[in-house]
């Protein structure tokens, strides 16, 4: 299947399906550095290992490391680190800015992630994940389900995803076997990027970060185009 001819900005936004996963990151340890400011937590401040040159207390470092490791930090999954982020948010933002990263905190969904700073001359740090036609179609569907959910919780099965994406199968001319393989690849990519969280069997929970990570204008443009394509199919 090929991707539709979509506007450049819209496609670029949805390529960043793995927020907070900087390119080439192999360690969760944040880089050392001094800002001249420390959070009010003298009980945990100080060296954490013999050659430690950092200045942040352990909880703030864990929050920083979790954000850098990505793909996102959720209060539901890691309440202690979430509280550490809120307590030390200003200094964590400073340390991330030193790495050309911007912190996004969604207080309603209780999730946070990092993205590249919106500066024209800044290097691209967050690793992008290129999305296929089916990837994008499923993400748009999942985001809609999440926004319509009264409690912000959505789970979906692979068969339910297949039912939704079946409208696009004929557009690519794929055989049932080819479509099944493409769906398997889409499912695996969204799990690996953190957009889907396995629940066991063929079911997965939709990550709450989908509420925030994509811009409303780009989503609206993509949704209109995909609705047209589905109707044509």
C-alpha positions as CSV (number, residue, x, y, z in Angstrom):
1,X,0.0,0.0,0.0
2,X,1.1,3.5,-0.7
3,X,0.6,6.6,1.4
4,X,-1.9,9.3,0.1
5,X,-0.5,12.5,-1.3
6,X,-0.9,14.5,1.9
7,X,0.2,18.0,2.8
8,X,3.8,18.1,4.0
9,X,3.3,19.6,7.5
10,X,0.6,17.0,8.2
11,X,2.7,14.1,7.2
12,X,5.7,15.4,9.1
13,X,3.7,15.6,12.4
14,X,2.5,12.1,12.2
15,X,6.0,10.7,11.4
16,X,6.9,11.5,15.0
17,X,5.1,8.5,16.4
18,X,7.7,7.9,19.0
19,X,7.9,11.0,21.1
20,X,10.7,11.3,23.5
21,X,12.9,8.7,21.9
22,X,16.0,10.7,20.9
23,X,18.1,9.5,17.9
24,X,20.9,7.2,18.9
25,X,20.0,7.0,22.5
26,X,21.3,3.8,24.1
27,X,21.3,4.7,27.7
28,X,18.7,6.1,30.0
29,X,21.3,8.2,32.0
30,X,20.9,12.0,31.3
31,X,23.9,14.0,30.5
32,X,25.6,15.8,33.4
33,X,25.5,19.6,33.6
34,X,25.1,22.4,36.0
35,X,22.4,25.1,35.9
36,X,23.2,26.8,39.1
37,X,19.8,25.9,40.5
38,X,18.7,22.9,42.5
39,X,15.2,21.8,43.5
40,X,14.3,22.0,47.2
41,X,15.1,18.4,48.1
42,X,18.3,18.5,50.2
43,X,17.6,15.0,51.6
44,X,18.3,13.3,48.3
45,X,20.7,15.8,46.7
46,X,24.4,15.0,46.4
47,X,26.6,12.4,44.7
48,X,24.9,9.2,43.7
49,X,28.2,7.4,42.7
50,X,31.9,8.1,43.3
51,X,32.5,10.2,40.1
52,X,29.0,11.8,40.0
53,X,29.2,15.3,38.6
54,X,25.4,15.9,38.5
55,X,23.6,18.3,40.7
56,X,20.0,17.0,40.7
57,X,18.5,14.8,43.4
58,X,17.8,11.2,42.4
59,X,14.0,11.6,41.8
60,X,14.5,14.5,39.4
61,X,17.2,12.5,37.6
62,X,14.9,9.5,37.2
63,X,12.2,11.8,35.7
64,X,14.7,13.3,33.3
65,X,16.0,9.8,32.3
66,X,12.5,8.5,31.8
67,X,11.6,11.3,29.5
68,X,14.8,11.0,27.5
69,X,14.4,7.2,27.2
70,X,10.8,7.7,26.0
71,X,8.4,7.2,24.5
72,X,6.5,9.0,27.3
73,X,5.9,9.2,31.1
74,X,2.5,8.4,32.4
75,X,1.3,8.9,36.0
76,X,-0.7,5.7,35.9
77,X,2.3,3.5,35.0
78,X,4.9,5.3,37.1
79,X,3.3,7.5,39.8
80,X,6.5,8.2,41.8
81,X,8.4,9.4,38.7
82,X,5.4,11.5,37.7
83,X,5.3,13.2,41.0
84,X,9.1,13.8,40.8
85,X,8.6,15.5,37.4
86,X,5.9,17.8,38.7
87,X,8.0,18.7,41.8
88,X,11.1,19.4,39.7
89,X,9.5,20.5,36.4
90,X,11.4,23.8,36.0
91,X,14.9,22.3,36.3
92,X,13.9,19.3,34.2
93,X,12.8,21.7,31.5
94,X,16.2,23.5,31.7
95,X,18.1,20.3,31.4
96,X,16.0,19.1,28.4
97,X,16.4,22.5,26.7
98,X,20.2,22.0,26.9
99,X,19.6,19.0,24.7
100,X,17.3,20.9,22.3
101,X,14.3,19.1,23.7
102,X,11.0,20.7,24.7
103,X,8.9,19.1,27.5
104,X,5.1,18.6,26.9
105,X,3.0,17.9,30.0
106,X,-0.7,17.0,29.6
107,X,-2.1,17.5,33.1
108,X,-5.5,16.2,32.2
109,X,-4.2,12.9,30.6
110,X,-1.3,12.9,33.2
111,X,1.3,12.1,30.5
112,X,4.5,13.9,29.5
113,X,6.9,13.5,26.7
114,X,9.6,15.4,24.9
115,X,9.9,16.7,21.4
116,X,12.3,18.7,19.3
117,X,12.4,22.5,20.1
118,X,10.6,24.6,17.5
119,X,13.8,26.5,16.5
120,X,14.8,26.6,12.8
121,X,18.5,26.1,13.4
122,X,18.2,23.5,16.1
123,X,19.4,19.9,15.4
124,X,16.7,17.2,15.2
125,X,17.1,15.1,18.3
126,X,13.9,13.0,18.6
127,X,14.0,9.9,16.3
128,X,11.2,9.8,13.9
129,X,9.3,6.6,12.9
130,X,8.1,6.6,9.4
131,X,4.4,5.6,9.2
132,X,2.8,3.6,6.5
133,X,-0.7,4.3,5.1
134,X,-2.2,1.7,7.4
135,X,-0.2,3.0,10.5
136,X,-1.6,6.5,10.0
137,X,-5.2,5.3,9.4
138,X,-5.2,3.2,12.5
139,X,-3.6,6.0,14.6
140,X,-6.3,8.4,13.5
141,X,-9.0,5.9,14.4
142,X,-7.4,5.2,17.8
143,X,-7.1,8.9,18.6
144,X,-10.8,9.4,17.8
145,X,-11.8,6.6,20.1
146,X,-9.6,8.0,22.9
147,X,-11.1,11.5,22.6
148,X,-14.7,10.1,22.6
149,X,-14.0,7.9,25.6
150,X,-15.7,9.3,28.8
151,X,-13.0,8.0,31.1
152,X,-10.0,8.4,28.6
153,X,-9.5,4.6,28.5
154,X,-9.7,2.6,25.3
155,X,-8.7,-1.0,24.4
156,X,-8.8,-2.5,21.0
157,X,-8.2,-6.0,19.6
158,X,-6.3,-6.8,16.4
159,X,-9.6,-8.0,14.8
160,X,-11.3,-4.7,15.6
161,X,-8.4,-2.9,14.0
162,X,-8.7,-5.2,10.9
163,X,-12.4,-4.4,10.7
164,X,-11.7,-0.7,10.7
165,X,-8.8,-0.8,8.2
166,X,-10.6,-3.2,5.9
167,X,-12.1,-0.2,4.1
168,X,-8.6,0.7,2.8
169,X,-7.6,-2.8,1.7
170,X,-8.9,-2.6,-1.9
171,X,-7.2,0.8,-2.4
172,X,-3.8,-0.9,-2.3
173,X,-4.8,-3.9,-4.2
174,X,-3.5,-6.2,-1.5
175,X,-4.6,-9.8,-1.2
176,X,-6.1,-11.0,2.1
177,X,-2.8,-12.6,3.0
178,X,-0.8,-9.4,2.2
179,X,-3.2,-7.3,4.1
180,X,-2.9,-9.6,7.2
181,X,0.9,-9.2,7.1
182,X,0.7,-5.5,6.7
183,X,-1.7,-5.3,9.7
184,X,0.6,-7.4,11.8
185,X,3.5,-5.0,10.9
186,X,1.3,-2.0,11.8
187,X,0.3,-3.5,15.1
188,X,3.9,-4.3,16.0
189,X,5.1,-0.8,15.1
190,X,2.4,0.9,17.2
191,X,3.3,-1.4,20.2
192,X,7.0,-0.8,19.8
193,X,6.5,3.0,19.6
194,X,4.3,3.0,22.7
195,X,1.1,4.0,21.0
196,X,-0.4,0.6,21.9
197,X,0.2,-1.2,25.3
198,X,-0.3,-5.0,25.2
199,X,-3.0,-6.3,27.5
200,X,-2.6,-10.0,26.7
201,X,-3.9,-12.0,23.8
202,X,-4.7,-9.9,20.8
203,X,-5.8,-6.8,22.8
204,X,-4.0,-3.6,23.6
205,X,-4.7,-0.4,25.4
206,X,-4.5,2.9,23.5
207,X,-1.8,5.2,25.0
208,X,-3.3,8.4,26.4
209,X,-0.4,10.3,24.8
210,X,-2.3,10.1,21.5
211,X,-4.5,12.9,22.8
212,X,-1.6,15.3,22.8
213,X,1.2,14.2,20.5
214,X,-0.4,15.2,17.2
215,X,-1.6,18.7,16.3
216,X,-5.3,19.3,15.8
217,X,-4.9,21.0,12.4
218,X,-2.8,18.2,11.0
219,X,-5.1,15.5,12.3
220,X,-8.1,17.3,10.8
221,X,-6.5,17.5,7.4
222,X,-5.4,13.8,7.5
223,X,-8.8,12.7,8.8
224,X,-10.6,14.4,5.9
225,X,-8.2,12.9,3.3
226,X,-8.5,9.4,4.8
227,X,-12.3,9.6,4.9
228,X,-12.3,10.5,1.2
229,X,-10.0,7.6,0.4
230,X,-12.1,5.2,2.4
231,X,-15.2,6.3,0.6
232,X,-13.5,5.8,-2.8
233,X,-12.4,2.4,-1.8
